[in-house]
Amino acid sequence: MAVTGVLVADKSRARLFISNSRTGPLMLQESWQHPPARMHEQELTTDLPGKAFDSSGMGRHAMGTAVAPKAHEAEVFAARLAREMDQRRCALAMERLHVLASPEFLGLLRRKFGRELVRLIVSEKACGLAAMSEEEVREHLPDFL
């Protein structure tokens, strides 16, 4: 039996739906949450950035971080989802995958997904559907999964 997966995600939550037929309903298989992505920047950092002296002169300035804390949390969640989805790919014998994610998170997922998972992707859509119902998600997919 061909299993089609539908991953609906944003930077703080994701759901995996499956369907056993190309026109069948979606069934919730798994749900993930990443609360740190919903926190404010100041809640994610516990300390102010350090200070550094200028290379010439007596000036001092604050040192920044290479990646903003919220962006880092989104990357952490994307990496976790990539690992989880790879496990589900094997366990469910998934043959096709549709990915619907918020635009910025879709790019992160593309970079984190492994080769085997990428081969299953038959469609991608940049949209914010992570909080919508199964019926609303199904409306954004092709008629035949």
For each residue, the residues with C-beta under 8 A, 3 or more apart:
1: 20
2: 20 21 22 95 96
3: 18 19 20 92 93 94 95 96
4: 18 19 20 22 94 95 96 97 98 145
5: 16 17 18 29 85 88 89 92 94 96 97 98 120
6: 16 17 18 19 26 97 98 100 137 141 145
7: 14 15 16 81 85 97 98 99 100 101 109
8: 14 15 16 17 100 101 129 130 132 137
9: 13 14 15 81 99 100 101 102 105 109 130
10: 13 14 101 102 105 128 130
11: 34 37 70 73 74 77 78 102 104 105 108
12: 33 34 35 37 38 77 130
13: 9 10 31 32 33 34 130 131
14: 7 8 9 10 31 32 77 81 130
15: 7 8 9 28 30 31 32 130
16: 5 6 7 8 28 29 30 31 85 88
17: 5 6 8 26 27 28 29 134 137
18: 3 4 5 6 26 27 29 92 94
19: 3 4 6 22 24 25 26 27 145
20: 1 2 3 4 24
21: 2 24 145
22: 2 4 19 144 145
23: 143 144 145
24: 19 20 21 145
25: 19 134 138
26: 6 17 18 19 134 137 138
27: 17 18 19 134
28: 15 16 17 31 134
29: 5 16 17 18 88 92
30: 15 16 84 88
31: 13 14 15 16 28
32: 13 14 15 77 80 81 84
33: 12 13
34: 11 12 13 37 73 76 77 80
35: 12 38 39
36: 39 44 73 76
37: 11 12 34 70 73 74 77
38: 12 35
39: 35 36 43 44 70 73
40: 43 44
41: 44 45 68 69 70
42: 45
43: 39 40
44: 36 39 40 41 69 70 73
45: 41 42 48 69
46:
47:
48: 45 62
49: 62 63 64 65
50: 62 63
51: 60 61 62 63
52: 60 61 63
53: 58 59 60
54: 57 58 59 60 61
55:
56:
57: 54
58: 53 54
59: 53 54
60: 51 52 53 54
61: 51 52 54
62: 48 49 50 51
63: 49 50 51 52
64: 49
65: 49 68 69
66:
67: 71 72 75
68: 41 65 71 72
69: 41 44 45 65 72 73
70: 11 37 39 41 44 73 74
71: 67 68 74 75
72: 67 68 69 75 76
73: 11 34 36 37 39 44 69 70 76 77
74: 11 37 70 71 77 78 104 105 108
75: 67 71 72 78 79 108 112
76: 34 36 72 73 79 80
77: 11 12 14 32 34 37 73 74 80 81
78: 11 74 75 81 82 105 108 109 111 112
79: 75 76 82 83 112
80: 32 34 76 77 83 84
81: 7 9 14 32 77 78 84 85 109 112
82: 78 79 85 86 109 112 113 114 117
83: 79 80 86 87
84: 30 32 80 81 87 88
85: 5 7 16 81 82 88 89 97 113 117
86: 82 83 89 90 114 116 117
87: 83 84 90 91
88: 5 16 29 30 84 85 91 92 94
89: 5 85 86 92 94 97 116 117 120
90: 86 87 93
91: 87 88
92: 3 5 18 29 88 89
93: 3 90
94: 3 4 5 18 88 89 97 120
95: 2 3 4 120
96: 2 3 4 5 120 122 145
97: 4 5 6 7 85 89 94 117 120 121 122
98: 4 5 6 7 121 122 123 124 125 141 142 145
99: 7 9 106 109 121 123 124 125
100: 6 7 8 9 124 125 127 129 137 140 141
101: 7 8 9 10 105 106 109 124 125 126 127 130
102: 9 10 11 105 106 126 127 128 130
103: 106 107 126 127
104: 11 74 107 108
105: 9 10 11 74 78 101 102 108 109
106: 99 101 102 103 109 110 124 126
107: 103 104 110 111
108: 11 74 75 78 104 105 111 112
109: 7 9 78 81 82 99 101 105 106 112 113
110: 106 107 113 118 124
111: 78 107 108
112: 75 78 79 81 82 108 109
113: 82 85 109 110 117 118 121
114: 82 86 117 118
115: 118 119
116: 86 89 119 120
117: 82 85 86 89 97 113 114 120 121
118: 110 113 114 115 121
119: 115 116
120: 5 89 94 95 96 97 116 117
121: 97 98 99 113 117 118 124
122: 96 97 98
123: 98 99 141 142
124: 98 99 100 101 106 110 121
125: 98 99 100 101 140
126: 101 102 103 106
127: 100 101 102 103 140
128: 10 102 131
129: 8 100 132 136 137 140
130: 8 9 10 12 13 14 15 101 102
131: 13 128
132: 8 129 136 137
133: 136 137
134: 17 25 26 27 28 137 138
135: 138 139
136: 129 132 133 139 140
137: 6 8 17 26 100 129 132 133 134 140 141
138: 25 26 134 135 141
139: 135 136
140: 100 125 127 129 136 137
141: 6 98 100 123 137 138 145
142: 98 123 145
143: 23
144: 22 23
145: 4 6 19 21 22 23 24 96 98 141 142
